[in-house]
Each structure stands twice: as C-alpha cells, then as structure tokens.
Amino acid sequence: MNVNIFSAGETPLVMKRKKSIAPQGDSLTLVEKGPIELAASCDCGFYYGLLTLAQILKTPAATPLFAITDKPDVKIKKIADCW
C-alpha cells in the first residue's frame, strides 16, 4: 500500500492506494480529530475522490464529518457528447 500525506492547513490529506477498492472507485473519510483519508486502487479513483472532496470543501458551513464510498456503475467513466 502506498501512502502520501499532504497538508495545506490544519487537516492533512492522507492518500492510500488499496487494491480492494473497485477500479475507478474511491473511499473518502473524515473522522473527528483525524486526517481526511482518500483511498483508491488507481489514479482515476484518486481523481474522482479529489473532485468529491473539492465539492465538500466548497460548502459554506464547517466541513462535516463524512464517510463516502463511490464506484462507477459502468466499467469506464467518460463524458458523453452533449451535442
């Protein structure tokens, strides 16, 4: 398992690579007095997890405690042509 720790403020972000997580999936948690933990089995999972985290951090209220596990409903995520 690879672990990377980043901190730009009071709460560090710990990123872990876990083979048990579905491809392109992610697990994102924040517990009281702990770091934000993002786990994924591949780079795509980290990307999608960081997008989710960015949405959470944009909320005007204090960041809530959370535990989110996400995986795609289809094998490959892509942006559909809209025109």
Buried (B, 14 or more C-beta within 10 A) or exposed (E): EEEEEEEEEEEEBBBBBBEEBBBBBBBBBBEEEEBBBBBBBBEBBBEBBBEBBEEBEEEEEEEEEEEBEBBBEEEEEEEEEEE
